[in-house]
Amino acid sequence: MFLDKIKSNVDQNSRKKKKKIDIEEEKLTQINNQLNWTKMKSMFLIGIVFTILLRIFGNKFSGKIIAKLTFIPFSFIQGVSHRGLEGNDMTDCSFFFFYIMCTMFLKQVCFNCYQRKV
């Protein structure tokens, strides 16, 4: 936005202003690249942490009912929500389904908190 305002005010003959605009655009590009790199590193780290937590808690809660759903999930979700559990009660919730729901929620909360800071 700021650069667009400057560009609109620049005369065709003023080389100093054009050079200044080019320098500012280059700085903006560099800052964007740094921001994207930081986001990528943090997302990679979060992915590794969530994968490790899945392994640890998955082994601990394997075959145990973690929650009781108040509804019967759609058929294509039942495989995930009832994964590793014995029995036919589809309102039983496995750790894997609970973990997926929690990570989706946490990622959204973290994203919203990050957006408020920026």
Long-range contacts (C-beta under 8 A, 24 or more apart in sequence): 3-28, 46-107, 46-110, 50-103, 53-99, 54-96, 54-99, 57-95, 57-99, 58-95, 58-96, 58-99, 61-94, 61-95, 62-95, 64-95, 65-92, 65-93, 65-94, 66-93, 66-94, 66-95, 66-98, 67-93, 67-98, 68-92, 68-93, 69-93
